[in-house]
Amino acid sequence: MFARASRMIGTCVAAAAAIGLCVNQAAHGQAPTATTQIVDFRVADGVWEKGETEFGNFGPEFETFDIATRPVNAFSGTELEGLASQFSGLSQNADGNVQGNDRPEQADFEVETFFNSTSIRNFSRFGQDISLPNGRAGTLQWNFDLTSLDTYLSNNGLNLDALELNMNASYPTGQGREYDLLLSYTSASEGLTLTDISTEVGTTQGSFPGSEDNFAILLRGSRNANLGDLIGDDPRTSFDSTGDFNNDGSVDAADFTVWRDTLNDIVTPGTGADADESGVIDLGDHQAWAANFGASTADDVIEPNTHKVVAKDVGGGIFDGSQNLTTIDLLQLYNDGVREFNLVAITAGFGPNRVFGIQGPDFNDPNNLGVPLSFGSGVYINTSGGVAAAPEPSTTLLAGCGVLAATGCRRRRRG
């Protein structure tokens, strides 16, 4: 199912050089530098459960799903415990009706784990015209917390020389079928706040609140942005000045006095207490004031941005089954104190019944610096020094990807 293409698509691009965040799409010898995997983006084994429909076997169908995480194993006589990764996603057709319209080519997520890859079918299947008022986006998210890496490095006297996130995906794209990658984390200096994708499923057919929200907030922002740009919810709300007749930044009793004292006056439309711009101070203006009573400039909420655009137009071209490796350098962010990240893959231009394949390391020759695509999807480190030898790639750590259930999952973290 997953053809191995020797050609690697993409070019090396720098994103947010001011903080040292470098993103490379592997091409012609460009490769990751970290060689020990500590987090694996593939979901746990045992996901695939054959499901009979009138159309045949199409496997389980999800709009969101919950799968156990992989354990973290020991290597070189020491253990790196506590690392975990959670995987959540929302199909573009998440309307409460699994197997959209009973047509297999329009089904919701179908998830299957092989020995070396996890495939997600029907990740996204509509056009990506960002001018649409109610577009929909298929969205995948990996959340990972590297807090316990601090203890591991300290206990073993190790220096962290490289920390990289790799997304190695096979993606039968076709022309114009690209996906973007976004990174979310909290950084006060950048005005960036960690947040989740939406996983809200519609309750009636034709209701797509989660995928529409992801489209409007993330995909439209990404499609209009440049690499390194911050996108998200900035700003979301602002002061509605309707009824603020004395222009003091508050709709209150003082404004009622202005309206009462000028009642029936003929004015230039929109001036004074003419809230409805009729040119006459009348009962309609009072109604507008009453409806907005209590509003003030305190309502201005400039929310932090939520995601950084770290790769655009990954995939694409005309080579079905080609693999695309994107490497993101996280070392500077880690050194700056960032420990929790979300990686998001998002698209709205994906053909029916196509597969987004999350690749693991090459079975025979993992983490070969000379062959970038031998690296699997996940987080990798290099260390030096210490009381124990640095772990070899053959003793790779795996911390798996679980999946957040839709129930109780919120798009924004507060606190």
C-alpha positions as CSV (number, residue, x, y, z in Angstrom):
1,M,0.0,0.0,0.0
2,F,2.8,2.3,0.8
3,A,5.2,2.6,-2.2
4,R,8.7,3.6,-1.3
5,A,9.7,6.4,-3.6
6,S,13.4,7.2,-3.9
7,R,12.6,10.7,-4.8
8,M,12.1,13.0,-1.8
9,I,9.9,16.0,-2.4
10,G,10.4,19.4,-1.0
11,T,13.1,22.0,-0.2
12,C,14.8,23.1,2.9
13,V,13.0,26.1,4.4
14,A,13.8,28.2,7.5
15,A,11.0,29.1,9.8
16,A,11.3,31.6,12.7
17,A,15.0,31.9,12.5
18,A,15.0,34.3,15.4
19,I,14.3,31.4,17.8
20,G,16.2,28.8,15.9
21,L,13.3,26.8,14.7
22,C,14.4,25.2,11.4
23,V,12.2,23.1,9.2
24,N,13.5,20.9,6.4
25,Q,11.6,18.8,3.9
26,A,14.1,16.1,3.0
27,A,15.5,16.4,-0.5
28,H,18.6,15.1,-2.2
29,G,20.8,14.3,0.8
30,Q,19.4,16.7,3.4
31,A,18.8,14.6,6.5
32,P,18.0,14.7,10.2
33,T,20.9,14.8,12.6
34,A,19.3,13.2,15.7
35,T,19.4,9.4,15.6
36,T,17.7,8.0,18.8
37,Q,13.9,7.9,18.6
38,I,12.1,8.6,21.9
39,V,8.5,9.2,20.7
40,D,6.8,7.2,17.9
41,F,3.9,8.9,16.1
42,R,2.3,5.7,15.0
43,V,-0.8,4.5,16.9
44,A,-0.7,1.3,18.9
45,D,-1.2,-2.1,17.2
46,G,-4.5,-3.9,17.1
47,V,-6.5,-1.0,15.8
48,W,-7.9,-2.7,12.7
49,E,-11.2,-4.5,13.1
50,K,-12.8,-5.6,9.9
51,G,-16.2,-4.2,9.5
52,E,-18.7,-5.6,7.0
53,T,-20.9,-3.2,5.1
54,E,-23.0,-3.7,2.0
55,F,-20.1,-2.4,0.0
56,G,-17.6,-5.0,1.5
57,N,-14.8,-4.7,4.1
58,F,-13.8,-1.1,4.8
59,G,-12.6,-1.5,8.4
60,P,-13.7,0.5,11.3
61,E,-14.8,4.1,10.8
62,F,-14.2,6.9,13.2
63,E,-14.8,10.6,13.4
64,T,-12.6,10.8,16.5
65,F,-11.1,7.8,18.3
66,D,-9.3,6.6,21.4
67,I,-6.3,4.2,21.3
68,A,-3.9,3.2,24.0
69,T,-0.3,4.7,24.0
70,R,2.8,2.7,23.5
71,P,5.0,2.1,26.6
72,V,8.5,3.7,26.9
73,N,11.1,0.9,27.0
74,A,14.6,0.7,28.7
75,F,17.8,1.0,26.8
76,S,21.6,0.9,27.6
77,G,20.9,0.1,31.2
78,T,19.0,3.3,31.9
79,E,15.4,4.3,31.4
80,L,13.7,7.3,30.0
81,E,10.3,7.1,31.6
82,G,7.2,9.2,31.5
83,L,7.3,10.4,27.9
84,A,3.9,10.2,26.3
85,S,2.3,11.2,23.1
86,Q,-1.4,11.6,22.4
87,F,-2.9,11.5,18.9
88,S,-6.2,13.1,18.1
89,G,-7.9,13.8,14.8
90,L,-11.1,14.9,13.2
91,S,-12.4,13.8,9.8
92,Q,-13.7,16.4,7.5
93,N,-17.1,14.7,7.4
94,A,-17.6,14.7,11.2
95,D,-21.4,15.2,11.3
96,G,-22.5,12.5,13.7
97,N,-23.2,10.1,10.9
98,V,-20.3,7.6,10.6
99,Q,-19.8,6.4,7.0
100,G,-21.0,9.6,5.5
101,N,-24.1,9.2,3.5
102,D,-23.5,5.4,3.4
103,R,-20.9,5.8,0.6
104,P,-17.5,4.2,1.3
105,E,-15.7,6.8,-0.8
106,Q,-17.1,9.4,1.6
107,A,-16.5,7.5,4.9
108,D,-15.1,9.0,8.0
109,F,-11.7,8.1,9.4
110,E,-10.6,4.5,8.9
111,V,-7.5,3.7,11.0
112,E,-5.2,0.7,10.4
113,T,-1.8,0.0,11.9
114,F,0.7,-2.2,10.1
115,F,4.1,-3.3,11.5
116,N,5.8,-0.2,10.2
117,S,3.1,2.4,9.5
118,T,-0.4,3.7,10.5
119,S,-2.7,4.6,7.7
120,I,-5.6,7.0,8.1
121,R,-8.1,6.8,5.2
122,N,-10.3,9.7,4.2
123,F,-8.3,12.2,6.2
124,S,-9.8,14.9,4.1
125,R,-11.7,14.9,0.8
126,F,-13.0,18.3,-0.2
127,G,-11.5,21.3,-2.1
128,Q,-9.3,23.7,-0.2
129,D,-10.8,27.0,-1.5
130,I,-10.2,29.2,1.5
131,S,-12.7,31.8,0.1
132,L,-15.5,29.5,1.1
133,P,-17.5,30.8,4.1
134,N,-18.0,27.3,5.6
135,G,-15.1,25.2,4.4
136,R,-14.0,22.0,6.2
137,A,-10.6,20.7,7.0
138,G,-9.3,17.3,7.9
139,T,-7.0,17.7,10.9
140,L,-4.5,15.4,12.8
141,Q,-2.7,16.4,16.0
142,W,0.1,14.9,18.0
143,N,0.7,16.2,21.5
144,F,3.9,15.3,23.3
145,D,5.4,16.2,26.7
146,L,9.2,16.0,27.1
147,T,9.3,17.0,30.8
148,S,10.8,13.7,31.9
149,L,13.7,14.2,29.5
150,D,15.1,16.7,32.0
151,T,15.4,14.1,34.7
152,Y,16.9,11.5,32.3
153,L,19.6,13.9,31.2
154,S,20.4,15.1,34.7
155,N,20.5,11.6,36.2
156,N,22.9,10.3,33.6
157,G,25.0,13.5,33.2
158,L,24.1,13.8,29.5
159,N,24.2,16.8,27.3
160,L,21.3,17.2,24.8
161,D,23.0,17.9,21.5
162,A,20.0,17.5,19.1
163,L,16.3,17.4,19.5
164,E,14.2,17.0,16.3
165,L,10.7,16.2,15.4
166,N,10.2,14.2,12.2
167,M,7.0,13.7,10.2
168,N,7.5,11.0,7.6
169,A,4.3,10.5,5.7
170,S,3.3,8.6,2.6
171,Y,0.6,10.6,1.0
172,P,-0.9,9.7,-2.4
173,T,-1.5,13.2,-3.3
174,G,-1.8,14.2,-6.9
175,Q,-1.4,17.7,-8.0
176,G,-2.8,20.3,-5.6
177,R,-3.3,17.8,-2.7
178,E,-0.8,19.3,-0.3
179,Y,-1.0,19.4,3.5
180,D,0.5,22.0,5.9
181,L,2.2,21.4,9.3
182,L,1.6,23.6,12.3
183,L,3.4,23.7,15.7
184,S,1.7,24.9,18.9
185,Y,3.5,25.6,22.1
186,T,3.5,28.2,24.8
187,S,6.0,31.0,24.4
188,A,5.4,34.4,26.1
189,S,8.1,36.1,24.1
190,E,6.4,35.1,20.9
191,G,2.8,35.6,22.1
192,L,2.1,31.9,21.3
193,T,-0.1,29.7,23.5
194,L,-0.5,25.9,23.3
195,T,-3.9,24.9,22.0
196,D,-5.7,21.9,20.6
197,I,-7.5,21.3,17.3
198,S,-11.2,21.1,17.4
199,T,-12.7,17.6,17.7
200,E,-16.3,18.6,18.0
201,V,-18.6,16.3,16.0
202,G,-21.9,17.6,14.6
203,T,-25.1,16.3,16.0
204,T,-27.2,16.5,12.9
205,Q,-26.4,15.6,9.2
206,G,-24.7,18.6,7.6
207,S,-23.4,20.0,10.8
208,F,-19.6,20.1,10.9
209,P,-18.6,22.5,13.8
210,G,-15.2,21.0,14.4
211,S,-14.0,20.7,10.9
212,E,-15.4,24.1,10.0
213,D,-13.6,25.6,13.0
214,N,-10.3,24.0,12.1
215,F,-10.8,25.3,8.5
216,A,-11.5,28.9,9.6
217,I,-8.9,29.2,12.4
218,L,-6.1,27.0,11.2
219,L,-6.3,26.1,7.5
220,R,-7.4,29.5,6.2
221,G,-4.7,31.1,8.4
222,S,-2.0,28.7,7.2
223,R,-2.9,29.1,3.5
224,N,-2.7,32.9,3.8
225,A,0.5,32.8,5.9
226,N,4.2,32.5,5.3
227,L,6.6,30.0,7.0
228,G,7.2,31.1,10.5
229,D,4.0,33.2,10.8
230,L,1.9,32.9,13.9
231,I,-1.8,32.1,13.2
232,G,-4.8,31.5,15.4
233,D,-7.4,33.5,17.3
234,D,-5.8,37.0,17.5
235,P,-8.1,38.9,18.0
236,R,-11.4,37.1,18.7
237,T,-13.5,39.8,20.4
238,S,-13.6,43.6,20.6
239,F,-15.7,46.4,22.1
240,D,-19.0,47.0,20.4
241,S,-19.5,50.7,20.7
242,T,-23.2,50.7,19.8
243,G,-25.0,52.9,22.3
244,D,-21.8,54.6,23.5
245,F,-23.3,58.0,22.8
246,N,-20.8,60.0,24.8
247,N,-17.8,58.1,23.4
248,D,-16.3,57.3,26.8
249,G,-15.7,53.6,26.1
250,S,-18.7,52.3,28.0
251,V,-22.4,51.8,27.3
252,D,-24.0,53.0,30.5
253,A,-26.6,55.3,32.1
254,A,-24.7,58.4,31.0
255,D,-25.5,57.4,27.4
256,F,-29.2,57.1,28.2
257,T,-29.0,60.8,29.4
258,V,-27.5,61.8,26.0
259,W,-30.3,60.0,24.2
260,R,-33.1,61.5,26.5
261,D,-31.8,65.0,26.1
262,T,-31.6,64.8,22.3
263,L,-34.8,62.8,21.7
264,N,-36.5,63.7,18.4
265,D,-33.5,65.8,17.2
266,I,-32.6,65.6,13.5
267,V,-28.9,64.9,13.2
268,T,-26.3,63.8,10.7
269,P,-26.8,60.0,10.4
270,G,-24.7,58.0,12.8
271,T,-23.7,61.0,15.0
272,G,-24.7,61.7,18.6
273,A,-27.3,59.2,19.9
274,D,-28.3,58.1,16.4
275,A,-27.3,54.4,16.9
276,D,-29.4,53.2,13.9
277,E,-28.1,55.9,11.6
278,S,-31.7,57.0,10.7
279,G,-30.8,60.7,11.1
280,V,-33.4,61.1,13.9
281,I,-32.9,60.4,17.6
282,D,-35.8,58.0,18.3
283,L,-37.0,54.9,20.0
284,G,-34.9,52.7,17.8
285,D,-31.7,54.3,19.2
286,H,-32.9,53.6,22.7
287,Q,-33.5,50.0,21.8
288,A,-29.9,49.7,20.4
289,W,-28.5,51.3,23.6
290,A,-30.5,48.9,25.8
291,A,-29.5,45.8,23.8
292,N,-25.8,46.7,24.3
293,F,-26.0,48.1,27.8
294,G,-22.9,47.1,29.9
295,A,-20.5,46.8,27.0
296,S,-17.1,48.5,27.5
297,T,-13.5,48.6,26.2
298,A,-12.8,45.9,28.9
299,D,-14.4,43.6,26.4
300,D,-11.4,43.9,24.1
301,V,-9.7,40.5,24.3
302,I,-6.6,40.1,22.3
303,E,-6.0,36.4,22.6
304,P,-2.6,34.8,22.1
305,N,-1.8,33.2,18.8
306,T,-2.1,29.4,18.8
307,H,0.0,27.9,16.0
308,K,3.2,28.5,14.0
309,V,3.3,27.6,10.4
310,V,6.3,25.2,10.1
311,A,5.8,23.6,6.7
312,K,3.6,24.3,3.7
313,D,2.6,22.4,0.6
314,V,4.1,19.1,1.8
315,G,3.4,16.4,-0.7
316,G,1.7,17.6,-3.9
317,G,3.1,16.7,-7.2
318,I,2.0,13.7,-9.2
319,F,3.8,10.8,-7.5
320,D,1.3,8.6,-5.7
321,G,2.7,6.9,-2.7
322,S,5.7,9.1,-2.4
323,Q,7.1,9.7,1.1
324,N,7.7,13.2,2.5
325,L,10.0,13.8,5.4
326,T,9.7,17.1,7.3
327,T,12.3,17.7,10.1
328,I,11.7,20.3,12.7
329,D,14.6,21.4,15.0
330,L,13.2,21.8,18.5
331,L,16.5,22.1,20.5
332,Q,16.4,25.9,20.9
333,L,12.8,25.8,22.1
334,Y,13.7,23.1,24.6
335,N,16.7,25.1,25.8
336,D,14.3,28.0,26.2
337,G,12.1,25.9,28.5
338,V,9.4,24.7,26.2
339,R,8.4,21.1,27.1
340,E,4.9,20.5,25.6
341,F,4.2,20.7,21.9
342,N,1.4,20.0,19.5
343,L,2.1,19.1,15.9
344,V,-0.8,19.5,13.5
345,A,-1.2,18.2,10.0
346,I,-4.1,19.9,8.2
347,T,-5.6,19.9,4.7
348,A,-8.8,20.4,2.8
349,G,-7.5,19.1,-0.5
350,F,-7.5,15.4,-0.4
351,G,-9.0,12.8,-2.8
352,P,-11.7,10.4,-1.8
353,N,-10.6,7.1,-0.2
354,R,-7.0,8.2,0.0
355,V,-4.5,7.2,2.7
356,F,-2.3,9.4,4.9
357,G,0.4,7.0,6.1
358,I,2.4,7.7,9.2
359,Q,5.7,5.9,8.7
360,G,7.8,4.3,11.3
361,P,11.6,3.8,11.0
362,D,12.9,1.6,8.2
363,F,12.7,-2.0,9.4
364,N,16.2,-3.0,8.1
365,D,18.2,0.2,8.4
366,P,16.6,2.6,10.9
367,N,17.8,6.1,11.3
368,N,20.4,6.0,8.6
369,L,21.8,9.6,8.3
370,G,22.6,8.9,4.6
371,V,19.0,7.9,3.9
372,P,16.7,10.5,5.4
373,L,13.6,8.5,4.7
374,S,14.8,5.7,7.0
375,F,13.7,7.9,9.9
376,G,10.2,7.3,11.2
377,S,7.7,9.8,12.4
378,G,8.4,10.9,15.9
379,V,10.8,12.8,18.2
380,Y,14.5,12.0,18.1
381,I,17.5,13.0,20.3
382,N,21.3,12.9,20.3
383,T,23.2,13.1,23.6
384,S,26.9,13.2,24.6
385,G,28.9,12.8,27.7
386,G,27.4,11.2,30.8
387,V,28.0,8.1,32.9
388,A,26.6,5.7,30.3
389,A,27.2,5.4,26.6
390,A,24.7,7.1,24.4
391,P,22.0,4.7,23.2
392,E,22.4,3.1,19.8
393,P,19.6,3.4,17.2
394,S,19.1,-0.4,17.4
395,T,17.8,0.2,21.0
396,T,15.3,2.7,19.9
397,L,12.8,4.0,22.5
398,L,9.2,4.0,21.5
399,A,6.7,6.2,23.2
400,G,3.5,5.7,21.3
401,C,0.7,7.7,20.1
402,G,-2.6,7.4,21.8
403,V,-5.7,9.1,20.7
404,L,-7.9,11.6,22.4
405,A,-11.6,10.8,22.4
406,A,-14.0,13.4,21.2
407,T,-15.8,13.4,24.6
408,G,-14.5,16.3,26.6
409,C,-11.9,17.3,24.1
410,R,-11.6,21.0,23.9
411,R,-9.9,23.1,21.2
412,R,-8.4,25.6,23.6
413,R,-6.5,25.0,26.8
414,R,-7.0,27.6,29.5
415,G,-5.0,28.3,32.6
